[in-house]
Amino acid sequence: MKPYLKRGVQSHTRHRPYGGQRVHRFHPSPNLLLIGGPKTGTTSLMHWLASHEEIHHPWKNESHFLMAGPAEFPTSPIHPKGTAILAPRADLDGADEHQWVMDKSTFHLYSQRALEAVSEHLPDARVIITLRHPVDLMLSMHQEHRKRLMEYDTDRATMIELSRNQSFLPDEDIPETYSFLQFPRLKAPTLRWVGELGERVRVVPLSSIAADPLATTNKILSWLGTNEMPQGTKLPRYNERGRMNPAGWAKLLRTPPSFLSGMAKILLPTKRLRRAVLDPIRSPGFKPVSTDSSVLDDETRRELERAFAEEIEFQDNLASYIDPSLIVG
Protein backbone atom coordinates (compact mmCIF):
# COMPACT_ATOMS: atom_id res chain seq x y z
CA MET A 1 0.00 0.00 0.00
CA LYS A 2 1.31 3.45 -0.87
CA PRO A 3 2.06 5.86 1.99
CA TYR A 4 -1.16 7.59 2.99
CA LEU A 5 -1.19 11.36 2.66
CA LYS A 6 -2.98 12.99 5.58
CA ARG A 7 -3.72 16.68 5.47
CA GLY A 8 -6.18 19.17 6.83
CA VAL A 9 -8.77 21.09 4.88
CA GLN A 10 -7.46 24.18 3.17
CA SER A 11 -9.27 27.49 3.31
CA HIS A 12 -12.52 27.31 1.40
CA THR A 13 -13.66 29.96 -1.05
CA ARG A 14 -17.08 31.20 -2.01
CA HIS A 15 -17.95 32.01 -5.58
CA ARG A 16 -20.95 34.13 -6.49
CA PRO A 17 -22.55 32.99 -9.76
CA TYR A 18 -25.26 34.74 -11.72
CA GLY A 19 -28.35 35.48 -9.67
CA GLY A 20 -26.43 36.33 -6.50
CA GLN A 21 -26.59 32.88 -4.89
CA ARG A 22 -23.43 31.37 -3.49
CA VAL A 23 -21.82 28.11 -4.49
CA HIS A 24 -19.76 26.77 -1.58
CA ARG A 25 -16.59 24.91 -2.47
CA PHE A 26 -13.82 23.52 -0.32
CA HIS A 27 -10.72 21.42 -0.87
CA PRO A 28 -9.87 18.71 -0.25
CA SER A 29 -13.16 16.86 -0.15
CA PRO A 30 -14.02 14.65 2.86
CA ASN A 31 -11.35 11.99 3.28
CA LEU A 32 -13.14 9.70 5.75
CA LEU A 33 -16.32 8.17 4.32
CA LEU A 34 -18.74 6.26 6.54
CA ILE A 35 -21.00 4.60 3.98
CA GLY A 36 -23.20 2.13 5.79
CA GLY A 37 -25.51 0.33 5.01
CA PRO A 38 -28.44 1.95 6.74
CA LYS A 39 -29.49 0.83 10.22
CA THR A 40 -26.09 -0.78 10.82
CA GLY A 41 -24.79 1.49 13.59
CA THR A 42 -23.56 4.29 11.34
CA THR A 43 -25.19 7.12 13.31
CA SER A 44 -23.61 6.07 16.60
CA LEU A 45 -20.24 5.48 14.95
CA MET A 46 -20.48 8.90 13.27
CA HIS A 47 -21.03 10.66 16.61
CA TRP A 48 -18.25 8.72 18.32
CA LEU A 49 -15.72 9.46 15.60
CA ALA A 50 -16.83 13.09 15.28
CA SER A 51 -16.10 13.59 18.98
CA HIS A 52 -12.41 12.96 18.31
CA GLU A 53 -10.23 16.07 18.15
CA GLU A 54 -8.73 15.08 14.78
CA ILE A 55 -12.05 14.37 13.01
CA HIS A 56 -14.45 17.01 11.70
CA HIS A 57 -17.98 16.23 10.49
CA PRO A 58 -19.31 19.21 8.49
CA TRP A 59 -22.94 18.06 8.33
CA LYS A 60 -25.58 17.49 11.01
CA ASN A 61 -26.21 13.98 9.74
CA GLU A 62 -26.01 12.57 6.19
CA SER A 63 -25.09 14.56 3.09
CA HIS A 64 -25.14 12.09 0.16
CA PHE A 65 -22.79 14.57 -1.53
CA LEU A 66 -21.27 11.90 -3.79
CA MET A 67 -24.66 11.05 -5.31
CA ALA A 68 -26.18 14.53 -5.43
CA GLY A 69 -28.55 14.90 -8.36
CA PRO A 70 -31.24 12.50 -9.62
CA ALA A 71 -31.27 9.44 -7.36
CA GLU A 72 -29.95 6.27 -9.02
CA PHE A 73 -32.46 4.14 -7.09
CA PRO A 74 -35.38 4.61 -4.67
CA THR A 75 -34.21 5.76 -1.25
CA SER A 76 -37.52 5.21 0.57
CA PRO A 77 -41.05 4.00 -0.22
CA ILE A 78 -42.06 7.58 -1.08
CA HIS A 79 -38.88 8.65 -2.90
CA PRO A 80 -38.61 6.86 -6.26
CA LYS A 81 -35.64 6.66 -8.57
CA GLY A 82 -34.95 10.07 -10.09
CA THR A 83 -35.88 12.04 -6.98
CA ALA A 84 -33.49 14.98 -6.60
CA ILE A 85 -30.86 14.63 -3.86
CA LEU A 86 -29.28 17.89 -2.73
CA ALA A 87 -26.42 17.92 -0.25
CA PRO A 88 -26.99 20.28 2.70
CA ARG A 89 -24.58 23.11 3.32
CA ALA A 90 -21.43 22.05 5.15
CA ASP A 91 -20.20 23.68 8.36
CA LEU A 92 -16.54 24.31 7.63
CA ASP A 93 -15.65 26.33 10.72
CA GLY A 94 -12.38 24.94 12.02
CA ALA A 95 -12.23 22.19 9.40
CA ASP A 96 -8.64 23.05 8.50
CA GLU A 97 -7.58 22.20 12.05
CA HIS A 98 -8.53 18.53 11.64
CA GLN A 99 -6.66 15.64 10.08
CA TRP A 100 -9.85 13.98 8.87
CA VAL A 101 -13.05 15.40 7.40
CA MET A 102 -15.82 12.82 7.67
CA ASP A 103 -18.96 12.21 5.66
CA LYS A 104 -21.63 9.73 6.70
CA SER A 105 -23.95 8.71 3.86
CA THR A 106 -25.31 5.18 3.94
CA PHE A 107 -26.75 5.25 0.42
CA HIS A 108 -23.23 5.69 -0.98
CA LEU A 109 -22.62 1.97 -0.45
CA TYR A 110 -25.15 1.11 -3.18
CA SER A 111 -24.22 3.96 -5.53
CA GLN A 112 -22.04 3.27 -8.55
CA ARG A 113 -21.73 7.03 -8.97
CA ALA A 114 -20.27 7.34 -5.46
CA LEU A 115 -17.81 4.47 -5.93
CA GLU A 116 -16.54 5.91 -9.20
CA ALA A 117 -16.13 9.35 -7.62
CA VAL A 118 -14.06 7.96 -4.75
CA SER A 119 -11.97 5.74 -7.02
CA GLU A 120 -11.27 8.44 -9.60
CA HIS A 121 -11.27 11.70 -7.66
CA LEU A 122 -10.64 10.99 -3.95
CA PRO A 123 -7.42 8.94 -3.97
CA ASP A 124 -6.66 9.67 -0.30
CA ALA A 125 -10.11 8.90 1.11
CA ARG A 126 -10.65 6.02 3.50
CA VAL A 127 -13.95 4.16 3.68
CA ILE A 128 -15.81 2.43 6.52
CA ILE A 129 -18.54 -0.09 5.64
CA THR A 130 -20.81 -1.37 8.42
CA LEU A 131 -22.83 -4.58 8.15
CA ARG A 132 -25.90 -6.07 9.84
CA HIS A 133 -27.90 -9.30 9.62
CA PRO A 134 -30.18 -8.76 6.59
CA VAL A 135 -33.46 -9.74 8.25
CA ASP A 136 -32.81 -7.42 11.18
CA LEU A 137 -31.83 -4.65 8.77
CA MET A 138 -35.02 -5.12 6.74
CA LEU A 139 -37.25 -4.89 9.80
CA SER A 140 -35.31 -1.97 11.26
CA MET A 141 -35.49 -0.14 7.93
CA HIS A 142 -39.28 -0.46 7.99
CA GLN A 143 -39.43 0.91 11.52
CA GLU A 144 -37.14 3.78 10.53
CA HIS A 145 -39.37 4.78 7.62
CA ARG A 146 -42.42 4.65 9.88
CA LYS A 147 -40.56 6.80 12.41
CA ARG A 148 -39.36 9.45 9.97
CA LEU A 149 -41.82 9.63 7.06
CA MET A 150 -45.18 11.24 7.77
CA GLU A 151 -46.54 10.00 4.44
CA TYR A 152 -45.63 6.35 5.07
CA ASP A 153 -47.97 4.31 7.26
CA THR A 154 -47.75 0.78 5.82
CA ASP A 155 -47.60 -1.75 8.65
CA ARG A 156 -44.96 -4.46 8.81
CA ALA A 157 -47.23 -7.35 7.83
CA THR A 158 -48.34 -5.49 4.70
CA MET A 159 -44.75 -4.58 3.83
CA ILE A 160 -43.72 -8.23 4.09
CA GLU A 161 -46.70 -9.34 1.99
CA LEU A 162 -45.81 -6.80 -0.71
CA SER A 163 -42.24 -8.11 -0.66
CA ARG A 164 -43.49 -11.69 -0.82
CA ASN A 165 -45.49 -10.82 -3.93
CA GLN A 166 -42.16 -9.88 -5.56
CA SER A 167 -40.52 -13.11 -4.42
CA PHE A 168 -38.41 -10.87 -2.15
CA LEU A 169 -36.51 -9.53 -5.16
CA PRO A 170 -35.86 -5.76 -5.34
CA ASP A 171 -37.14 -3.76 -8.28
CA GLU A 172 -35.96 -0.18 -8.84
CA ASP A 173 -39.34 0.64 -10.35
CA ILE A 174 -41.19 -0.36 -7.18
CA PRO A 175 -40.09 2.09 -4.47
CA GLU A 176 -42.67 0.76 -1.98
CA THR A 177 -40.48 -2.27 -1.29
CA TYR A 178 -37.06 -1.41 -2.71
CA SER A 179 -35.37 -0.24 0.49
CA PHE A 180 -36.54 -3.36 2.35
CA LEU A 181 -35.31 -5.76 -0.32
CA GLN A 182 -32.16 -4.06 -1.66
CA PHE A 183 -30.57 -2.36 1.35
CA PRO A 184 -30.21 -5.66 3.31
CA ARG A 185 -28.26 -7.05 0.34
CA LEU A 186 -24.81 -5.93 1.43
CA LYS A 187 -22.66 -8.63 -0.16
CA ALA A 188 -22.36 -7.34 -3.72
CA PRO A 189 -21.82 -3.65 -2.92
CA THR A 190 -19.34 -4.44 -0.13
CA LEU A 191 -17.29 -6.65 -2.45
CA ARG A 192 -17.38 -3.93 -5.14
CA TRP A 193 -15.96 -1.30 -2.80
CA VAL A 194 -13.35 -3.64 -1.32
CA GLY A 195 -12.37 -4.90 -4.76
CA GLU A 196 -11.94 -1.37 -6.07
CA LEU A 197 -10.28 0.30 -3.07
CA GLY A 198 -8.63 -2.56 -1.16
CA GLU A 199 -6.59 -1.39 1.84
CA ARG A 200 -8.46 1.91 1.93
CA VAL A 201 -11.58 0.10 3.25
CA ARG A 202 -12.48 -1.28 6.66
CA VAL A 203 -15.55 -3.50 7.15
CA VAL A 204 -17.25 -3.34 10.55
CA PRO A 205 -20.01 -5.80 11.52
CA LEU A 206 -22.67 -4.31 13.79
CA SER A 207 -22.01 -7.14 16.21
CA SER A 208 -18.53 -5.68 16.84
CA ILE A 209 -19.98 -2.23 17.51
CA ALA A 210 -22.61 -3.65 19.87
CA ALA A 211 -20.23 -5.95 21.75
CA ASP A 212 -17.51 -3.39 22.49
CA PRO A 213 -18.12 0.12 21.12
CA LEU A 214 -14.92 1.60 22.56
CA ALA A 215 -12.61 -1.17 21.33
CA THR A 216 -14.18 -1.02 17.86
CA THR A 217 -13.86 2.75 17.69
CA ASN A 218 -10.26 2.63 18.87
CA LYS A 219 -9.35 0.06 16.21
CA ILE A 220 -10.69 2.46 13.60
CA LEU A 221 -8.80 5.39 15.15
CA SER A 222 -5.60 3.35 15.15
CA TRP A 223 -6.10 2.61 11.45
CA LEU A 224 -6.52 6.35 10.88
CA GLY A 225 -3.26 7.07 12.67
CA THR A 226 -4.86 9.14 15.44
CA ASN A 227 -4.83 8.89 19.22
CA GLU A 228 -7.20 6.32 20.67
CA MET A 229 -9.89 7.21 23.19
CA PRO A 230 -9.02 6.59 26.85
CA GLN A 231 -10.26 3.43 28.52
CA GLY A 232 -13.55 4.07 30.29
CA THR A 233 -14.80 6.56 27.69
CA LYS A 234 -18.60 6.41 27.56
CA LEU A 235 -20.07 6.12 24.07
CA PRO A 236 -23.86 6.61 24.04
CA ARG A 237 -25.96 5.05 21.31
CA TYR A 238 -27.85 7.15 18.78
CA ASN A 239 -30.88 6.68 16.50
CA GLU A 240 -32.19 3.65 18.33
CA ARG A 241 -35.56 2.14 17.55
CA GLY A 242 -38.59 4.36 17.93
CA ARG A 243 -41.80 5.53 16.33
CA MET A 244 -43.49 8.78 15.45
CA ASN A 245 -45.08 10.30 18.54
CA PRO A 246 -48.79 9.32 18.53
CA ALA A 247 -49.84 12.00 21.05
CA GLY A 248 -52.48 14.47 19.87
CA TRP A 249 -50.29 17.51 20.52
CA ALA A 250 -47.49 15.97 18.45
CA LYS A 251 -49.84 15.25 15.54
CA LEU A 252 -51.09 18.84 15.74
CA LEU A 253 -47.55 20.19 15.50
CA ARG A 254 -46.71 17.92 12.56
CA THR A 255 -49.89 18.70 10.60
CA PRO A 256 -51.45 21.94 11.85
CA PRO A 257 -55.00 22.79 10.68
CA SER A 258 -55.21 24.72 7.43
CA PHE A 259 -56.61 27.83 9.14
CA LEU A 260 -53.51 28.03 11.36
CA SER A 261 -51.26 27.64 8.33
CA GLY A 262 -53.20 30.42 6.62
CA MET A 263 -52.85 32.72 9.63
CA ALA A 264 -49.13 32.03 9.75
CA LYS A 265 -48.74 33.12 6.12
CA ILE A 266 -50.50 36.39 6.92
CA LEU A 267 -48.61 37.14 10.12
CA LEU A 268 -45.28 35.82 8.83
CA PRO A 269 -45.31 36.70 5.11
CA THR A 270 -42.02 35.10 4.01
CA LYS A 271 -41.07 31.44 4.07
CA ARG A 272 -37.74 32.25 5.72
CA LEU A 273 -39.49 34.11 8.53
CA ARG A 274 -42.03 31.32 9.03
CA ARG A 275 -39.28 28.74 9.27
CA ALA A 276 -37.28 30.83 11.71
CA VAL A 277 -40.27 31.31 14.01
CA LEU A 278 -42.27 28.11 13.58
CA ASP A 279 -39.66 25.37 13.10
CA PRO A 280 -38.48 25.49 16.74
CA ILE A 281 -42.11 25.36 17.88
CA ARG A 282 -43.01 22.42 15.63
CA SER A 283 -39.83 20.37 16.07
CA PRO A 284 -40.96 18.51 19.26
CA GLY A 285 -43.80 17.00 17.23
CA PHE A 286 -41.29 15.28 14.95
CA LYS A 287 -39.16 13.86 17.75
CA PRO A 288 -39.59 10.06 17.83
CA VAL A 289 -40.50 8.23 21.01
CA SER A 290 -38.85 4.98 22.01
CA THR A 291 -40.68 1.73 21.39
CA ASP A 292 -40.04 -1.99 21.49
CA SER A 293 -39.93 -4.02 18.30
CA SER A 294 -42.92 -6.26 17.78
CA VAL A 295 -42.06 -9.95 17.79
CA LEU A 296 -41.74 -11.64 14.40
CA ASP A 297 -43.20 -15.13 14.33
CA ASP A 298 -40.76 -17.98 13.72
CA GLU A 299 -42.30 -19.06 10.42
CA THR A 300 -42.02 -15.59 8.88
CA ARG A 301 -38.47 -15.17 10.13
CA ARG A 302 -37.45 -18.48 8.56
CA GLU A 303 -39.07 -17.35 5.31
CA LEU A 304 -37.07 -14.11 5.35
CA GLU A 305 -33.88 -15.96 6.21
CA ARG A 306 -34.38 -18.17 3.17
CA ALA A 307 -34.92 -15.09 1.02
CA PHE A 308 -31.65 -13.57 2.27
CA ALA A 309 -29.72 -16.85 2.59
CA GLU A 310 -26.84 -15.69 0.39
CA GLU A 311 -26.45 -12.52 2.44
CA ILE A 312 -26.48 -14.41 5.73
CA GLU A 313 -23.86 -16.85 4.46
CA PHE A 314 -21.67 -13.93 3.36
CA GLN A 315 -21.70 -12.31 6.78
CA ASP A 316 -21.29 -15.62 8.62
CA ASN A 317 -18.15 -16.33 6.57
CA LEU A 318 -16.92 -12.79 6.03
CA ALA A 319 -13.23 -13.65 6.35
CA SER A 320 -13.48 -16.09 3.44
CA TYR A 321 -14.63 -13.27 1.15
CA ILE A 322 -12.57 -10.36 2.47
CA ASP A 323 -8.99 -10.17 3.70
CA PRO A 324 -9.32 -10.55 7.50
CA SER A 325 -7.00 -7.57 7.98
CA LEU A 326 -9.76 -5.36 6.55
CA ILE A 327 -12.37 -6.56 9.06
CA VAL A 328 -12.76 -4.68 12.34
CA GLY A 329 -14.05 -7.17 14.86
C-alpha positions as CSV (number, residue, x, y, z in Angstrom):
1,M,0.0,0.0,0.0
2,K,1.3,3.4,-0.9
3,P,2.1,5.9,2.0
4,Y,-1.2,7.6,3.0
5,L,-1.2,11.4,2.7
6,K,-3.0,13.0,5.6
7,R,-3.7,16.7,5.5
8,G,-6.2,19.2,6.8
9,V,-8.8,21.1,4.9
10,Q,-7.5,24.2,3.2
11,S,-9.3,27.5,3.3
12,H,-12.5,27.3,1.4
13,T,-13.7,30.0,-1.0
14,R,-17.1,31.2,-2.0
15,H,-17.9,32.0,-5.6
16,R,-21.0,34.1,-6.5
17,P,-22.5,33.0,-9.8
18,Y,-25.3,34.7,-11.7
19,G,-28.4,35.5,-9.7
20,G,-26.4,36.3,-6.5
21,Q,-26.6,32.9,-4.9
22,R,-23.4,31.4,-3.5
23,V,-21.8,28.1,-4.5
24,H,-19.8,26.8,-1.6
25,R,-16.6,24.9,-2.5
26,F,-13.8,23.5,-0.3
27,H,-10.7,21.4,-0.9
28,P,-9.9,18.7,-0.2
29,S,-13.2,16.9,-0.1
30,P,-14.0,14.7,2.9
31,N,-11.4,12.0,3.3
32,L,-13.1,9.7,5.8
33,L,-16.3,8.2,4.3
34,L,-18.7,6.3,6.5
35,I,-21.0,4.6,4.0
36,G,-23.2,2.1,5.8
37,G,-25.5,0.3,5.0
38,P,-28.4,2.0,6.7
39,K,-29.5,0.8,10.2
40,T,-26.1,-0.8,10.8
41,G,-24.8,1.5,13.6
42,T,-23.6,4.3,11.3
43,T,-25.2,7.1,13.3
44,S,-23.6,6.1,16.6
45,L,-20.2,5.5,14.9
46,M,-20.5,8.9,13.3
47,H,-21.0,10.7,16.6
48,W,-18.2,8.7,18.3
49,L,-15.7,9.5,15.6
50,A,-16.8,13.1,15.3
51,S,-16.1,13.6,19.0
52,H,-12.4,13.0,18.3
53,E,-10.2,16.1,18.1
54,E,-8.7,15.1,14.8
55,I,-12.0,14.4,13.0
56,H,-14.5,17.0,11.7
57,H,-18.0,16.2,10.5
58,P,-19.3,19.2,8.5
59,W,-22.9,18.1,8.3
60,K,-25.6,17.5,11.0
61,N,-26.2,14.0,9.7
62,E,-26.0,12.6,6.2
63,S,-25.1,14.6,3.1
64,H,-25.1,12.1,0.2
65,F,-22.8,14.6,-1.5
66,L,-21.3,11.9,-3.8
67,M,-24.7,11.1,-5.3
68,A,-26.2,14.5,-5.4
69,G,-28.6,14.9,-8.4
70,P,-31.2,12.5,-9.6
71,A,-31.3,9.4,-7.4
72,E,-30.0,6.3,-9.0
73,F,-32.5,4.1,-7.1
74,P,-35.4,4.6,-4.7
75,T,-34.2,5.8,-1.3
76,S,-37.5,5.2,0.6
77,P,-41.0,4.0,-0.2
78,I,-42.1,7.6,-1.1
79,H,-38.9,8.6,-2.9
80,P,-38.6,6.9,-6.3
81,K,-35.6,6.7,-8.6
82,G,-34.9,10.1,-10.1
83,T,-35.9,12.0,-7.0
84,A,-33.5,15.0,-6.6
85,I,-30.9,14.6,-3.9
86,L,-29.3,17.9,-2.7
87,A,-26.4,17.9,-0.3
88,P,-27.0,20.3,2.7
89,R,-24.6,23.1,3.3
90,A,-21.4,22.0,5.1
91,D,-20.2,23.7,8.4
92,L,-16.5,24.3,7.6
93,D,-15.7,26.3,10.7
94,G,-12.4,24.9,12.0
95,A,-12.2,22.2,9.4
96,D,-8.6,23.1,8.5
97,E,-7.6,22.2,12.0
98,H,-8.5,18.5,11.6
99,Q,-6.7,15.6,10.1
100,W,-9.8,14.0,8.9
101,V,-13.0,15.4,7.4
102,M,-15.8,12.8,7.7
103,D,-19.0,12.2,5.7
104,K,-21.6,9.7,6.7
105,S,-23.9,8.7,3.9
106,T,-25.3,5.2,3.9
107,F,-26.7,5.2,0.4
108,H,-23.2,5.7,-1.0
109,L,-22.6,2.0,-0.5
110,Y,-25.1,1.1,-3.2
111,S,-24.2,4.0,-5.5
112,Q,-22.0,3.3,-8.6
113,R,-21.7,7.0,-9.0
114,A,-20.3,7.3,-5.5
115,L,-17.8,4.5,-5.9
116,E,-16.5,5.9,-9.2
117,A,-16.1,9.3,-7.6
118,V,-14.1,8.0,-4.8
119,S,-12.0,5.7,-7.0
120,E,-11.3,8.4,-9.6
121,H,-11.3,11.7,-7.7
122,L,-10.6,11.0,-3.9
123,P,-7.4,8.9,-4.0
124,D,-6.7,9.7,-0.3
125,A,-10.1,8.9,1.1
126,R,-10.7,6.0,3.5
127,V,-13.9,4.2,3.7
128,I,-15.8,2.4,6.5
129,I,-18.5,-0.1,5.6
130,T,-20.8,-1.4,8.4
131,L,-22.8,-4.6,8.1
132,R,-25.9,-6.1,9.8
133,H,-27.9,-9.3,9.6
134,P,-30.2,-8.8,6.6
135,V,-33.5,-9.7,8.3
136,D,-32.8,-7.4,11.2
137,L,-31.8,-4.7,8.8
138,M,-35.0,-5.1,6.7
139,L,-37.3,-4.9,9.8
140,S,-35.3,-2.0,11.3
141,M,-35.5,-0.1,7.9
142,H,-39.3,-0.5,8.0
143,Q,-39.4,0.9,11.5
144,E,-37.1,3.8,10.5
145,H,-39.4,4.8,7.6
146,R,-42.4,4.6,9.9
147,K,-40.6,6.8,12.4
148,R,-39.4,9.5,10.0
149,L,-41.8,9.6,7.1
150,M,-45.2,11.2,7.8
151,E,-46.5,10.0,4.4
152,Y,-45.6,6.4,5.1
153,D,-48.0,4.3,7.3
154,T,-47.7,0.8,5.8
155,D,-47.6,-1.8,8.6
156,R,-45.0,-4.5,8.8
157,A,-47.2,-7.3,7.8
158,T,-48.3,-5.5,4.7
159,M,-44.7,-4.6,3.8
160,I,-43.7,-8.2,4.1
161,E,-46.7,-9.3,2.0
162,L,-45.8,-6.8,-0.7
163,S,-42.2,-8.1,-0.7
164,R,-43.5,-11.7,-0.8
165,N,-45.5,-10.8,-3.9
166,Q,-42.2,-9.9,-5.6
167,S,-40.5,-13.1,-4.4
168,F,-38.4,-10.9,-2.1
169,L,-36.5,-9.5,-5.2
170,P,-35.9,-5.8,-5.3
171,D,-37.1,-3.8,-8.3
172,E,-36.0,-0.2,-8.8
173,D,-39.3,0.6,-10.4
174,I,-41.2,-0.4,-7.2
175,P,-40.1,2.1,-4.5
176,E,-42.7,0.8,-2.0
177,T,-40.5,-2.3,-1.3
178,Y,-37.1,-1.4,-2.7
179,S,-35.4,-0.2,0.5
180,F,-36.5,-3.4,2.4
181,L,-35.3,-5.8,-0.3
182,Q,-32.2,-4.1,-1.7
183,F,-30.6,-2.4,1.3
184,P,-30.2,-5.7,3.3
185,R,-28.3,-7.1,0.3
186,L,-24.8,-5.9,1.4
187,K,-22.7,-8.6,-0.2
188,A,-22.4,-7.3,-3.7
189,P,-21.8,-3.6,-2.9
190,T,-19.3,-4.4,-0.1
191,L,-17.3,-6.6,-2.4
192,R,-17.4,-3.9,-5.1
193,W,-16.0,-1.3,-2.8
194,V,-13.4,-3.6,-1.3
195,G,-12.4,-4.9,-4.8
196,E,-11.9,-1.4,-6.1
197,L,-10.3,0.3,-3.1
198,G,-8.6,-2.6,-1.2
199,E,-6.6,-1.4,1.8
200,R,-8.5,1.9,1.9
201,V,-11.6,0.1,3.3
202,R,-12.5,-1.3,6.7
203,V,-15.6,-3.5,7.2
204,V,-17.2,-3.3,10.6
205,P,-20.0,-5.8,11.5
206,L,-22.7,-4.3,13.8
207,S,-22.0,-7.1,16.2
208,S,-18.5,-5.7,16.8
209,I,-20.0,-2.2,17.5
210,A,-22.6,-3.6,19.9
211,A,-20.2,-6.0,21.7
212,D,-17.5,-3.4,22.5
213,P,-18.1,0.1,21.1
214,L,-14.9,1.6,22.6
215,A,-12.6,-1.2,21.3
216,T,-14.2,-1.0,17.9
217,T,-13.9,2.7,17.7
218,N,-10.3,2.6,18.9
219,K,-9.3,0.1,16.2
220,I,-10.7,2.5,13.6
221,L,-8.8,5.4,15.2
222,S,-5.6,3.3,15.2
223,W,-6.1,2.6,11.4
224,L,-6.5,6.3,10.9
225,G,-3.3,7.1,12.7
226,T,-4.9,9.1,15.4
227,N,-4.8,8.9,19.2
228,E,-7.2,6.3,20.7
229,M,-9.9,7.2,23.2
230,P,-9.0,6.6,26.9
231,Q,-10.3,3.4,28.5
232,G,-13.6,4.1,30.3
233,T,-14.8,6.6,27.7
234,K,-18.6,6.4,27.6
235,L,-20.1,6.1,24.1
236,P,-23.9,6.6,24.0
237,R,-26.0,5.1,21.3
238,Y,-27.8,7.2,18.8
239,N,-30.9,6.7,16.5
240,E,-32.2,3.6,18.3
241,R,-35.6,2.1,17.6
242,G,-38.6,4.4,17.9
243,R,-41.8,5.5,16.3
244,M,-43.5,8.8,15.4
245,N,-45.1,10.3,18.5
246,P,-48.8,9.3,18.5
247,A,-49.8,12.0,21.1
248,G,-52.5,14.5,19.9
249,W,-50.3,17.5,20.5
250,A,-47.5,16.0,18.5
251,K,-49.8,15.2,15.5
252,L,-51.1,18.8,15.7
253,L,-47.5,20.2,15.5
254,R,-46.7,17.9,12.6
255,T,-49.9,18.7,10.6
256,P,-51.5,21.9,11.9
257,P,-55.0,22.8,10.7
258,S,-55.2,24.7,7.4
259,F,-56.6,27.8,9.1
260,L,-53.5,28.0,11.4
261,S,-51.3,27.6,8.3
262,G,-53.2,30.4,6.6
263,M,-52.8,32.7,9.6
264,A,-49.1,32.0,9.8
265,K,-48.7,33.1,6.1
266,I,-50.5,36.4,6.9
267,L,-48.6,37.1,10.1
268,L,-45.3,35.8,8.8
269,P,-45.3,36.7,5.1
270,T,-42.0,35.1,4.0
271,K,-41.1,31.4,4.1
272,R,-37.7,32.2,5.7
273,L,-39.5,34.1,8.5
274,R,-42.0,31.3,9.0
275,R,-39.3,28.7,9.3
276,A,-37.3,30.8,11.7
277,V,-40.3,31.3,14.0
278,L,-42.3,28.1,13.6
279,D,-39.7,25.4,13.1
280,P,-38.5,25.5,16.7
281,I,-42.1,25.4,17.9
282,R,-43.0,22.4,15.6
283,S,-39.8,20.4,16.1
284,P,-41.0,18.5,19.3
285,G,-43.8,17.0,17.2
286,F,-41.3,15.3,15.0
287,K,-39.2,13.9,17.8
288,P,-39.6,10.1,17.8
289,V,-40.5,8.2,21.0
290,S,-38.9,5.0,22.0
291,T,-40.7,1.7,21.4
292,D,-40.0,-2.0,21.5
293,S,-39.9,-4.0,18.3
294,S,-42.9,-6.3,17.8
295,V,-42.1,-10.0,17.8
296,L,-41.7,-11.6,14.4
297,D,-43.2,-15.1,14.3
298,D,-40.8,-18.0,13.7
299,E,-42.3,-19.1,10.4
300,T,-42.0,-15.6,8.9
301,R,-38.5,-15.2,10.1
302,R,-37.4,-18.5,8.6
303,E,-39.1,-17.4,5.3
304,L,-37.1,-14.1,5.4
305,E,-33.9,-16.0,6.2
306,R,-34.4,-18.2,3.2
307,A,-34.9,-15.1,1.0
308,F,-31.7,-13.6,2.3
309,A,-29.7,-16.8,2.6
310,E,-26.8,-15.7,0.4
311,E,-26.4,-12.5,2.4
312,I,-26.5,-14.4,5.7
313,E,-23.9,-16.9,4.5
314,F,-21.7,-13.9,3.4
315,Q,-21.7,-12.3,6.8
316,D,-21.3,-15.6,8.6
317,N,-18.1,-16.3,6.6
318,L,-16.9,-12.8,6.0
319,A,-13.2,-13.6,6.4
320,S,-13.5,-16.1,3.4
321,Y,-14.6,-13.3,1.1
322,I,-12.6,-10.4,2.5
323,D,-9.0,-10.2,3.7
324,P,-9.3,-10.5,7.5
325,S,-7.0,-7.6,8.0
326,L,-9.8,-5.4,6.6
327,I,-12.4,-6.6,9.1
328,V,-12.8,-4.7,12.3
329,G,-14.0,-7.2,14.9
